[in-house]
Amino acid sequence: MVKARRDNALIDALEAIEPVAFSGPVWRLVRDGRDPLQCSASGGRWDDGSFDVLYTAMSRAGALEEMRFHLMRGQPVMPSRVKYRMFEVDLALKRALQFLDLAALGEVGLKTETFGRLSYQQKNDEYPRTQEIGEVAHFLDFDGLIIPSARSDTKNLVVFCDKVETLHESVSNDHGVVDWAV
């Protein structure tokens, strides 16, 4: 895949942000039987599909809300046979790019007035800029993003898997299958 030219103003803006270290627990909800540390290039909100990421939330409730959104995909009823497990993972990042709030994301060109408010079908109206931010952060050798969640009042942590050598040494605690009826 040929990479489009990177936005020089975005590169300058992200280079001006001091990286932060992160060490602590995050939450990840995965299909039953899947390794909670398995990365993918999903083409999600913060990755354009050109590098592997691990999407996590800084709270259990945040992980639930993120997955609920993706499972519903505009449907009025939760799929009935879905089986997901909740994991608490101890992660450590040395050079995370942190955006404390939506205003900080607005400063790098994200239209924050619709952040997280668009339907699943409208995600392509929002994802191009967030994916561009993620790709440039990856290019600049940040090892992940700490960003506001689009679904809850918590923060999410997106790991750039190829930048974290110790990722697969991270300890994960299985909190069991999620009961979606609650």
Backbone as a printed PyTorch tensor [residue, N CA C, xyz], in Angstrom:
tensor([[[  0.8450,  -1.1760,   0.0000],
         [  0.0000,   0.0000,   0.0000],
         [  0.8930,   1.2440,   0.0000]],

        [[  0.6300,   2.1650,  -0.8830],
         [  1.3850,   3.4030,  -0.9560],
         [  0.7940,   4.3900,   0.0360]],

        [[  1.6460,   4.9020,   0.9090],
         [  1.2070,   5.8350,   1.9530],
         [  1.0590,   7.2300,   1.3500]],

        [[ -0.0740,   7.8450,   1.6080],
         [ -0.2970,   9.2190,   1.1720],
         [  0.6950,  10.1280,   1.9070]],

        [[  0.9460,  11.2490,   1.3610],
         [  1.8670,  12.2100,   1.9650],
         [  1.3600,  12.6080,   3.3480]],

        [[  2.2470,  12.6270,   4.3200],
         [  1.8760,  12.9990,   5.6830],
         [  1.7070,  14.5050,   5.8000]],

        [[  0.8010,  14.9030,   6.6670],
         [  0.5050,  16.3010,   6.9590],
         [  1.6610,  16.8860,   7.7850]],

        [[  2.4520,  17.7740,   7.1790],
         [  3.6130,  18.3470,   7.8690],
         [  3.2290,  19.1280,   9.1120]],

        [[  2.1040,  19.8060,   9.0770],
         [  1.6620,  20.5600,  10.2660],
         [  1.3420,  19.5900,  11.4050]],

        [[  0.7590,  18.4450,  11.0820],
         [  0.4670,  17.4490,  12.1080],
         [  1.7630,  16.8570,  12.6650]],

        [[  2.7010,  16.5780,  11.8010],
         [  4.0010,  16.0820,  12.2700],
         [  4.6170,  17.0710,  13.2480]],

        [[  4.6400,  18.3500,  12.8740],
         [  5.2090,  19.3830,  13.7550],
         [  4.4690,  19.4460,  15.0830]],

        [[  3.1450,  19.3840,  15.0380],
         [  2.3430,  19.4750,  16.2610],
         [  2.6070,  18.2860,  17.1850]],

        [[  2.6700,  17.0890,  16.6330],
         [  2.9030,  15.9120,  17.4720],
         [  4.3320,  15.8470,  17.9940]],

        [[  5.2860,  16.3010,  17.1860],
         [  6.6780,  16.3450,  17.6530],
         [  6.8420,  17.2970,  18.8360]],

        [[  5.9930,  18.3050,  18.9150],
         [  6.0800,  19.2930,  19.9950],
         [  5.5150,  18.7740,  21.3170]],

        [[  4.8280,  17.6480,  21.2850],
         [  4.2280,  17.0900,  22.5010],
         [  5.2250,  16.1500,  23.1680]],

        [[  5.4870,  16.4030,  24.4280],
         [  6.4280,  15.5790,  25.1970],
         [  5.8150,  14.2090,  25.4700]],

        [[  6.5350,  13.1240,  25.1240],
         [  5.9990,  11.7910,  25.4190],
         [  5.8730,  11.5670,  26.9240]],

        [[  4.9430,  10.7020,  27.3090],
         [  4.7700,  10.3500,  28.7180],
         [  4.9560,   8.8510,  28.8870]],

        [[  5.3840,   8.4590,  30.0700],
         [  5.4730,   7.0370,  30.4120],
         [  4.1430,   6.6260,  31.0330]],

        [[  3.7700,   5.3920,  30.8060],
         [  2.5670,   4.8410,  31.4230],
         [  2.9030,   3.4590,  31.9340]],

        [[  2.4620,   3.1820,  33.1390],
         [  2.6000,   1.8450,  33.6960],
         [  1.3970,   1.6090,  34.5870]],

        [[  0.6360,   0.5610,  34.2760],
         [ -0.5290,   0.2860,  35.0930],
         [ -1.4960,  -0.6430,  34.4050]],

        [[ -2.6260,  -0.8770,  35.0550],
         [ -3.6210,  -1.7860,  34.4880],
         [ -4.5010,  -1.0960,  33.4480]],

        [[ -4.8520,  -1.8560,  32.4250],
         [ -5.8380,  -1.4480,  31.4270],
         [ -6.7780,  -2.6260,  31.2280]],

        [[ -7.8890,  -2.3840,  30.5720],
         [ -8.9150,  -3.4070,  30.3970],
         [ -9.1050,  -3.7070,  28.9210]],

        [[ -9.3130,  -4.9910,  28.6310],
         [ -9.4900,  -5.4170,  27.2440],
         [-10.5350,  -6.5220,  27.2030]],

        [[-11.4900,  -6.3650,  26.3270],
         [-12.5720,  -7.3230,  26.1400],
         [-12.3330,  -8.0170,  24.7960]],

        [[-12.1960,  -9.3510,  24.8200],
         [-11.9020, -10.0870,  23.5910],
         [-12.8330, -11.2820,  23.4450]],

        [[-13.0040, -11.7280,  22.2110],
         [-13.8250, -12.9050,  21.9450],
         [-13.2460, -14.0700,  22.7400]],

        [[-14.1220, -14.8630,  23.3320],
         [-13.7110, -16.0100,  24.1410],
         [-12.7580, -16.8950,  23.3370]],

        [[-11.6160, -17.2130,  23.9350],
         [-10.6180, -18.0470,  23.2920],
         [ -9.4940, -17.2720,  22.6260]],

        [[ -9.6420, -15.9590,  22.4930],
         [ -8.6030, -15.1420,  21.8540],
         [ -7.6120, -14.6490,  22.8980]],

        [[ -6.3560, -14.5910,  22.5290],
         [ -5.2970, -14.0630,  23.3840],
         [ -5.5400, -12.5590,  23.5820]],

        [[ -5.6330, -12.0900,  24.8250],
         [ -5.9030, -10.6610,  25.0470],
         [ -4.7630,  -9.7500,  24.5970]],

        [[ -3.5990, -10.3180,  24.3150],
         [ -2.4670,  -9.5190,  23.8570],
         [ -2.2400,  -9.6690,  22.3480]],

        [[ -3.1930, -10.2710,  21.6480],
         [ -3.0790, -10.4230,  20.2000],
         [ -3.3870,  -9.0940,  19.5270]],

        [[ -2.4260,  -8.6000,  18.7850],
         [ -2.5620,  -7.3160,  18.0900],
         [ -3.1540,  -7.5340,  16.7060]],

        [[ -3.6330,  -6.4430,  16.1180],
         [ -4.1250,  -6.5150,  14.7420],
         [ -4.0720,  -5.1320,  14.1030]],

        [[ -4.0700,  -5.1400,  12.7890],
         [ -4.1430,  -3.9030,  12.0090],
         [ -5.5780,  -3.7980,  11.5130]],

        [[ -6.4530,  -3.3660,  12.3990],
         [ -7.8920,  -3.4320,  12.1420],
         [ -8.4510,  -2.2850,  11.3100]],

        [[ -7.6960,  -1.2140,  11.1800],
         [ -8.2480,  -0.0450,  10.5000],
         [ -9.3120,   0.6170,  11.3560]],

        [[ -9.1150,   0.5870,  12.6700],
         [-10.0500,   1.1830,  13.6110],
         [ -9.8620,   2.6830,  13.7370]],

        [[-10.4240,   3.2360,  14.7930],
         [-10.4130,   4.6830,  14.9900],
         [ -9.0010,   5.2790,  14.9570]],

        [[ -8.0170,   4.6160,  15.5570],
         [ -6.6880,   5.2050,  15.7020],
         [ -5.5980,   4.5170,  14.8770]],

        [[ -5.9540,   3.5560,  14.0180],
         [ -4.9480,   2.9460,  13.1450],
         [ -5.5140,   2.8360,  11.7350]],

        [[ -4.6470,   3.0830,  10.7760],
         [ -5.0880,   3.0610,   9.3800],
         [ -4.9170,   1.6960,   8.7320]],

        [[ -4.5570,   0.6820,   9.5170],
         [ -4.3780,  -0.6640,   8.9890],
         [ -2.9620,  -0.9560,   8.5400]],

        [[ -2.0410,  -0.0130,   8.6830],
         [ -0.6620,  -0.2120,   8.2170],
         [  0.2760,  -0.6830,   9.3340]],

        [[ -0.2170,  -0.7960,  10.5640],
         [  0.5960,  -1.2810,  11.6840],
         [ -0.3440,  -1.9210,  12.7000]],

        [[  0.2040,  -2.8300,  13.4930],
         [ -0.5980,  -3.5460,  14.4860],
         [ -0.7930,  -2.7200,  15.7540]],

        [[ -1.9980,  -2.7850,  16.2820],
         [ -2.3280,  -2.0820,  17.5270],
         [ -3.0610,  -3.0170,  18.4830]],

        [[ -3.1260,  -2.5780,  19.7220],
         [ -3.9120,  -3.2420,  20.7510],
         [ -4.7560,  -2.1510,  21.3970]],

        [[ -6.0690,  -2.2360,  21.2220],
         [ -6.9830,  -1.2470,  21.8000],
         [ -7.3370,  -1.6760,  23.2150]],

        [[ -7.1850,  -0.7700,  24.1790],
         [ -7.5300,  -1.0430,  25.5700],
         [ -8.2340,   0.1750,  26.1570]],

        [[ -8.8620,  -0.0250,  27.3070],
         [ -9.5130,   1.0780,  28.0310],
         [ -8.9080,   1.1440,  29.4330]],

        [[ -8.9270,   2.3090,  30.0100],
         [ -8.3630,   2.4730,  31.3470],
         [ -9.3630,   2.1570,  32.4510]],

        [[-10.5620,   1.7320,  32.0680],
         [-11.5260,   1.2540,  33.0610],
         [-12.3040,   0.0900,  32.4730]],

        [[-12.8100,  -0.7590,  33.3430],
         [-13.6180,  -1.9010,  32.9170],
         [-14.8750,  -1.3970,  32.1980]],

        [[-15.5220,  -0.3920,  32.7750],
         [-16.7330,   0.1620,  32.1690],
         [-16.4450,   0.7240,  30.7790]],

        [[-15.2920,   1.3490,  30.6070],
         [-14.9150,   1.8810,  29.3050],
         [-14.7490,   0.7830,  28.2660]],

        [[-14.1320,  -0.3390,  28.6480],
         [-13.9630,  -1.4680,  27.7340],
         [-15.3220,  -2.0310,  27.3260]],

        [[-16.2390,  -2.1210,  28.2770],
         [-17.5870,  -2.6140,  27.9790],
         [-18.3140,  -1.7080,  26.9930]],

        [[-18.2470,  -0.4030,  27.2120],
         [-18.9340,   0.5400,  26.3280],
         [-18.3650,   0.5160,  24.9110]],

        [[-17.0400,   0.4190,  24.8030],
         [-16.4240,   0.3500,  23.4720],
         [-16.9160,  -0.8840,  22.7190]],

        [[-16.8860,  -2.0520,  23.3730],
         [-17.2930,  -3.2810,  22.6960],
         [-18.7900,  -3.2850,  22.4010]],

        [[-19.5810,  -2.7730,  23.3170],
         [-21.0290,  -2.7160,  23.0900],
         [-21.3300,  -1.9440,  21.7950]],

        [[-20.6670,  -0.8210,  21.6010],
         [-20.8570,  -0.0260,  20.3910],
         [-20.5410,  -0.8510,  19.1450]],

        [[-19.4100,  -1.5360,  19.1600],
         [-18.9940,  -2.2920,  17.9780],
         [-19.8710,  -3.5140,  17.7290]],

        [[-20.3330,  -4.1460,  18.7800],
         [-21.2060,  -5.3070,  18.6050],
         [-22.5870,  -4.9110,  18.0920]],

        [[-23.0700,  -3.7830,  18.5190],
         [-24.4030,  -3.3430,  18.1070],
         [-24.4220,  -2.9040,  16.6400]],

        [[-23.4070,  -2.1940,  16.1860],
         [-23.2900,  -1.7510,  14.7900],
         [-24.6100,  -1.2570,  14.2100]],

        [[-25.3010,  -0.4960,  14.9980],
         [-26.5550,   0.0680,  14.5240],
         [-27.7540,  -0.8350,  14.6990]],

        [[-27.5600,  -2.0070,  15.2820],
         [-28.6770,  -2.9270,  15.5140],
         [-29.4360,  -2.5070,  16.7780]],

        [[-30.7180,  -2.7570,  16.8330],
         [-31.4790,  -2.3890,  18.0280],
         [-31.3120,  -3.3720,  19.1920]],

        [[-30.8040,  -4.5960,  18.9150],
         [-30.6920,  -5.6260,  19.9480],
         [-29.2820,  -6.2190,  19.9180]],

        [[-28.7150,  -6.4660,  21.1070],
         [-27.3920,  -7.0790,  21.2160],
         [-27.4330,  -8.4950,  20.6270]],

        [[-26.4290,  -8.8880,  19.8160],
         [-26.3770, -10.2710,  19.3180],
         [-26.4100, -11.2530,  20.4930]],

        [[-27.2130, -12.3180,  20.3820],
         [-27.4750, -13.1960,  21.5220],
         [-26.4030, -14.2500,  21.7770]],

        [[-25.6340, -14.6260,  20.8110],
         [-24.6620, -15.7060,  21.0140],
         [-23.2460, -15.1940,  21.1960]],

        [[-23.1040, -13.9470,  21.4480],
         [-21.7850, -13.3670,  21.5720],
         [-21.1780, -13.7440,  22.9290]],

        [[-19.9050, -14.1640,  22.9190],
         [-19.2350, -14.5720,  24.1530],
         [-17.8680, -13.8990,  24.2010]],

        [[-17.7410, -12.9530,  25.1160],
         [-16.4950, -12.2070,  25.2700],
         [-15.9990, -12.3240,  26.7080]],

        [[-14.6590, -12.2850,  26.8490],
         [-14.0190, -12.3500,  28.1630],
         [-13.3590, -11.0150,  28.4600]],

        [[-13.4160, -10.6300,  29.7380],
         [-12.7960,  -9.3890,  30.1830],
         [-11.4350,  -9.7060,  30.8060]],

        [[-10.4340,  -8.9550,  30.3760],
         [ -9.0840,  -9.1050,  30.9100],
         [ -8.5880,  -7.7750,  31.4590]],

        [[ -7.8590,  -7.8680,  32.5390],
         [ -7.1240,  -6.7340,  33.0950],
         [ -5.6640,  -7.0000,  32.7680]],

        [[ -5.0260,  -6.0550,  32.0830],
         [ -3.6630,  -6.2570,  31.5980],
         [ -2.7610,  -5.1880,  32.1940]],

        [[ -1.6410,  -5.6060,  32.7550],
         [ -0.6430,  -4.6520,  33.2420],
         [  0.2760,  -4.2980,  32.0850]],

        [[  0.2540,  -3.0350,  31.6790],
         [  1.0460,  -2.5690,  30.5400],
         [  2.0330,  -1.4980,  30.9620]],

        [[  3.0950,  -1.3920,  30.1800],
         [  4.0710,  -0.3240,  30.3960],
         [  4.4700,   0.2570,  29.0450]],

        [[  4.3350,   1.5640,  28.9280],
         [  4.7760,   2.2870,  27.7400],
         [  5.8110,   3.3160,  28.1790]],

        [[  6.7950,   3.5420,  27.3290],
         [  7.8470,   4.5150,  27.6480],
         [  7.6150,   5.8660,  26.9810]],

        [[  6.9700,   5.8560,  25.7980],
         [  6.8290,   7.0810,  24.9860],
         [  5.4270,   7.2120,  24.4330]],

        [[  4.4500,   7.3420,  25.2970],
         [  3.0650,   7.4800,  24.8260],
         [  2.7790,   8.9350,  24.4650]],

        [[  1.9470,   9.0930,  23.4620],
         [  1.4450,  10.4140,  23.0840],
         [  0.1100,  10.5850,  23.7950]],

        [[  0.0260,  11.5900,  24.6380],
         [ -1.1610,  11.7560,  25.4780],
         [ -1.9540,  13.0020,  25.0960]],

        [[ -3.2580,  12.7890,  24.9350],
         [ -4.2060,  13.8800,  24.7520],
         [ -5.1540,  13.8160,  25.9340]],

        [[ -5.1100,  14.7950,  26.8050],
         [ -5.8860,  14.7540,  28.0390],
         [ -7.3790,  14.9220,  27.8190]],

        [[ -7.7510,  15.6450,  26.7520],
         [ -9.1730,  15.9080,  26.5340],
         [ -9.4240,  16.1990,  25.0570]],

        [[-10.6820,  16.4150,  24.7310],
         [-11.0480,  16.6920,  23.3380],
         [-10.4440,  17.9960,  22.8260]],

        [[-10.2920,  18.9720,  23.7030],
         [ -9.6940,  20.2420,  23.2730],
         [ -8.2770,  20.0130,  22.7480]],

        [[ -7.5260,  19.1350,  23.3990],
         [ -6.1650,  18.8300,  22.9410],
         [ -6.1920,  18.1560,  21.5720]],

        [[ -7.1770,  17.2970,  21.3380],
         [ -7.3140,  16.6770,  20.0170],
         [ -7.7400,  17.7050,  18.9670]],

        [[ -8.5600,  18.6640,  19.3820],
         [ -8.9690,  19.7310,  18.4800],
         [ -7.7820,  20.5610,  18.0090]],

        [[ -6.7830,  20.6900,  18.8630],
         [ -5.5930,  21.4710,  18.5100],
         [ -4.7740,  20.8170,  17.3980]],

        [[ -4.9760,  19.5200,  17.1620],
         [ -4.2650,  18.8560,  16.0700],
         [ -5.2070,  18.5290,  14.9050]],

        [[ -6.3280,  19.2500,  14.8440],
         [ -7.1830,  19.1950,  13.6770],
         [ -8.3520,  18.2300,  13.7120]],

        [[ -8.6480,  17.6380,  14.8650],
         [ -9.8100,  16.7540,  14.9420],
         [-11.0690,  17.5900,  15.1650]],

        [[-12.1040,  17.3130,  14.3910],
         [-13.3930,  17.9860,  14.5880],
         [-14.0700,  17.3300,  15.7840]],

        [[-13.9550,  17.9570,  16.9170],
         [-14.3880,  17.3310,  18.1740],
         [-15.8940,  17.4080,  18.4130]],

        [[-16.5920,  18.2610,  17.6890],
         [-18.0300,  18.4050,  17.9440],
         [-18.8200,  17.1370,  17.6310]],

        [[-18.2830,  16.2650,  16.7850],
         [-18.9860,  15.0120,  16.4770],
         [-18.2370,  13.7790,  16.9840]],

        [[-17.1530,  13.9740,  17.7250],
         [-16.3360,  12.8540,  18.2070],
         [-17.1830,  11.8940,  19.0390]],

        [[-17.2840,  10.6580,  18.5660],
         [-18.0370,   9.6380,  19.2840],
         [-19.5430,   9.7580,  19.1740]],

        [[-20.0440,  10.7200,  18.4340],
         [-21.4960,  10.9270,  18.3370],
         [-22.0790,  10.3910,  17.0310]],

        [[-21.2090,  10.0230,  16.1200],
         [-21.6890,   9.5340,  14.8360],
         [-22.0880,   8.0600,  14.9450]],

        [[-22.9940,   7.6370,  14.1110],
         [-23.4190,   6.2350,  14.0990],
         [-22.2910,   5.3700,  13.5440]],

        [[-22.4340,   4.0650,  13.7190],
         [-21.4280,   3.1450,  13.2030],
         [-21.2560,   3.3220,  11.6940]],

        [[-22.3560,   3.5460,  10.9950],
         [-22.2860,   3.7070,   9.5450],
         [-21.5670,   4.9980,   9.1360]],

        [[-21.5010,   5.9730,  10.0250],
         [-20.8700,   7.2590,   9.7060],
         [-19.4200,   7.3380,  10.1750]],

        [[-18.8420,   6.2220,  10.6420],
         [-17.4970,   6.2730,  11.2080],
         [-16.4650,   6.8100,  10.2180]],

        [[-16.6800,   6.6180,   8.9200],
         [-15.7190,   7.1170,   7.9420],
         [-15.7060,   8.6330,   7.8510]],

        [[-16.6970,   9.2930,   8.4320],
         [-16.6880,  10.7550,   8.5000],
         [-15.7440,  11.2470,   9.5990]],

        [[-15.3930,  10.3680,  10.5300],
         [-14.5580,  10.7540,  11.6650],
         [-13.1920,  10.0840,  11.6430]],

        [[-13.1140,   8.8630,  11.1830],
         [-11.8840,   8.0760,  11.2940],
         [-10.6870,   8.6010,  10.5040]],

        [[-10.8480,   9.2150,   9.3340],
         [ -9.6390,   9.6210,   8.6020],
         [ -8.6710,  10.4790,   9.4230]],

        [[ -9.1580,  11.4550,  10.1710],
         [ -8.2280,  12.3010,  10.9350],
         [ -7.6570,  11.5560,  12.1430]],

        [[ -8.4670,  10.7610,  12.8370],
         [ -7.9310,  10.0210,  13.9830],
         [ -6.9110,   8.9880,  13.5040]],

        [[ -7.1750,   8.3480,  12.3600],
         [ -6.2100,   7.3990,  11.8140],
         [ -4.9220,   8.0990,  11.4000]],

        [[ -5.0520,   9.2910,  10.8760],
         [ -3.8700,  10.0650,  10.4940],
         [ -3.0450,  10.4300,  11.7320]],

        [[ -3.7050,  10.8160,  12.8110],
         [ -2.9950,  11.1220,  14.0620],
         [ -2.2490,   9.8800,  14.5450]],

        [[ -2.9230,   8.7420,  14.5390],
         [ -2.2860,   7.5020,  14.9590],
         [ -1.1070,   7.1280,  14.0800]],

        [[ -1.2630,   7.2500,  12.7670],
         [ -0.1830,   6.8780,  11.8480],
         [  1.0250,   7.7860,  12.0260]],

        [[  0.8090,   9.0790,  12.1800],
         [  1.9290,  10.0010,  12.3750],
         [  2.5990,   9.7480,  13.7300]],

        [[  1.8160,   9.4730,  14.7630],
         [  2.4020,   9.1500,  16.0690],
         [  3.2600,   7.8900,  15.9700]],

        [[  2.7890,   6.8890,  15.2400],
         [  3.5600,   5.6620,  15.0240],
         [  4.8440,   5.9850,  14.2630]],

        [[  4.7280,   6.7730,  13.2100],
         [  5.8860,   7.1950,  12.4150],
         [  6.9250,   7.9160,  13.2740]],

        [[  6.4630,   8.7020,  14.2410],
         [  7.3680,   9.4670,  15.1080],
         [  7.8960,   8.6440,  16.2900]],

        [[  7.6460,   7.3610,  16.2760],
         [  8.1530,   6.4180,  17.2840],
         [  7.5530,   6.5710,  18.6700]],

        [[  6.3470,   7.1160,  18.7580],
         [  5.6110,   6.9820,  20.0130],
         [  5.2470,   5.4990,  20.1110]],

        [[  5.0740,   4.9840,  21.3240],
         [  4.7280,   3.5660,  21.4500],
         [  3.2430,   3.3460,  21.7190]],

        [[  2.4870,   4.4160,  21.7590],
         [  1.0490,   4.2970,  21.9240],
         [  0.3970,   5.6510,  22.1170]],

        [[ -0.9120,   5.6130,  22.2630],
         [ -1.7200,   6.8180,  22.4620],
         [ -2.5290,   6.6850,  23.7450]],

        [[ -2.6050,   7.7520,  24.4880],
         [ -3.5500,   7.8530,  25.6050],
         [ -4.5230,   8.9330,  25.1810]],

        [[ -5.7730,   8.5300,  24.9440],
         [ -6.7470,   9.4440,  24.3540],
         [ -8.0980,   9.3260,  25.0500]],

        [[ -8.9120,  10.3740,  24.9620],
         [-10.2730,  10.2750,  25.4980],
         [-11.0560,   9.1940,  24.7590]],

        [[-11.8980,   8.5000,  25.4710],
         [-12.7760,   7.5110,  24.8560],
         [-13.9060,   8.2250,  24.1310]],

        [[-14.3300,   7.6410,  23.0330],
         [-15.4880,   8.1640,  22.3070],
         [-16.7920,   7.6300,  22.8920]],

        [[-16.7040,   6.6920,  23.8160],
         [-17.8950,   6.0160,  24.3430],
         [-18.1690,   6.2540,  25.8140]],

        [[-17.1600,   6.7160,  26.5670],
         [-17.3500,   6.8730,  28.0130],
         [-16.4730,   8.0080,  28.5300]],

        [[-16.5550,   8.2480,  29.8250],
         [-15.7760,   9.3250,  30.4380],
         [-14.3660,   8.8920,  30.8170]],

        [[-13.9370,   7.7610,  30.3530],
         [-12.6120,   7.2570,  30.6760],
         [-11.6460,   7.5620,  29.5350]],

        [[-10.4290,   7.1510,  29.6900],
         [ -9.4250,   7.2690,  28.6270],
         [ -9.1860,   5.8840,  28.0420]],

        [[ -8.7410,   5.8670,  26.8250],
         [ -8.3160,   4.6290,  26.1800],
         [ -6.8130,   4.6820,  25.9900]],

        [[ -6.2090,   3.5080,  25.9250],
         [ -4.7960,   3.3990,  25.6360],
         [ -4.6650,   2.4910,  24.4180]],

        [[ -4.0700,   3.0190,  23.3560],
         [ -3.8470,   2.2640,  22.1340],
         [ -2.3500,   1.9890,  22.0510]],

        [[ -1.9930,   0.7100,  22.0220],
         [ -0.5920,   0.3060,  21.9890],
         [ -0.1700,   0.0780,  20.5390]],

        [[  0.9690,   0.6320,  20.1510],
         [  1.5740,   0.3390,  18.8610],
         [  2.4700,  -0.8780,  19.0890]],

        [[  1.9970,  -2.0210,  18.7090],
         [  2.5870,  -3.3000,  19.1210],
         [  4.0520,  -3.4690,  18.7400]],

        [[  4.4430,  -2.9820,  17.5770],
         [  5.8360,  -3.1500,  17.1670],
         [  6.7890,  -2.2060,  17.9040]],

        [[  6.2610,  -1.3060,  18.6900],
         [  7.0970,  -0.3490,  19.4320],
         [  7.3010,  -0.7640,  20.8960]],

        [[  6.6060,  -1.8130,  21.3430],
         [  6.6790,  -2.2360,  22.7490],
         [  7.2330,  -3.6600,  22.7990]],

        [[  8.5410,  -3.7580,  23.0250],
         [  9.2100,  -5.0610,  23.0190],
         [  8.6950,  -5.9940,  24.1070]],

        [[  8.2560,  -5.4560,  25.2200],
         [  7.8360,  -6.2860,  26.3510],
         [  6.3340,  -6.5660,  26.3710]],

        [[  5.6330,  -6.2440,  25.2970],
         [  4.1760,  -6.3840,  25.2890],
         [  3.7370,  -7.8010,  25.6610]],

        [[  4.3480,  -8.8050,  25.0630],
         [  3.8840, -10.1740,  25.3000],
         [  4.3700, -10.7500,  26.6260]],

        [[  5.1120,  -9.9550,  27.3890],
         [  5.4760, -10.3300,  28.7530],
         [  4.4990,  -9.7160,  29.7590]],

        [[  3.5780,  -8.9110,  29.2670],
         [  2.5940,  -8.2620,  30.1330],
         [  1.7140,  -9.3170,  30.7930]],

        [[  1.3720,  -9.0710,  32.0310],
         [  0.5300,  -9.9920,  32.7810],
         [ -0.9260,  -9.6360,  32.5360]],

        [[ -1.7170, -10.6660,  32.2180],
         [ -3.1490, -10.4150,  32.0400],
         [ -3.9350, -11.2950,  33.0020]],

        [[ -4.9210, -10.7000,  33.6450],
         [ -5.7910, -11.3960,  34.5820],
         [ -7.1620, -11.5660,  33.9510]],

        [[ -7.6190, -12.8080,  33.8640],
         [ -8.8960, -13.1410,  33.2600],
         [-10.0080, -12.9060,  34.2770]],

        [[-10.9410, -12.0040,  33.9570],
         [-12.0600, -11.7180,  34.8270],
         [-13.3360, -12.4140,  34.3670]],

        [[-13.2010, -13.3450,  33.4090],
         [-14.3170, -14.1820,  33.0100],
         [-15.1680, -13.6430,  31.8830]],

        [[-16.1460, -14.4640,  31.5210],
         [-17.0760, -14.1340,  30.4400],
         [-18.0060, -13.0080,  30.9040]],

        [[-18.2530, -12.0650,  30.0340],
         [-19.1110, -10.9150,  30.3490],
         [-20.5610, -11.3110,  30.1320]],

        [[-21.3740, -10.9880,  31.1070],
         [-22.8220, -11.1850,  30.9960],
         [-23.4170,  -9.8970,  30.4540]],

        [[-23.8060,  -9.8880,  29.1890],
         [-24.2980,  -8.6830,  28.5430],
         [-25.6910,  -8.2850,  29.0220]],

        [[-26.3430,  -9.1650,  29.7670],
         [-27.6860,  -8.8630,  30.2640],
         [-27.6580,  -7.8540,  31.4130]],

        [[-26.4810,  -7.6630,  32.0140],
         [-26.3950,  -6.7360,  33.1490],
         [-26.2590,  -5.3190,  32.7050]]])
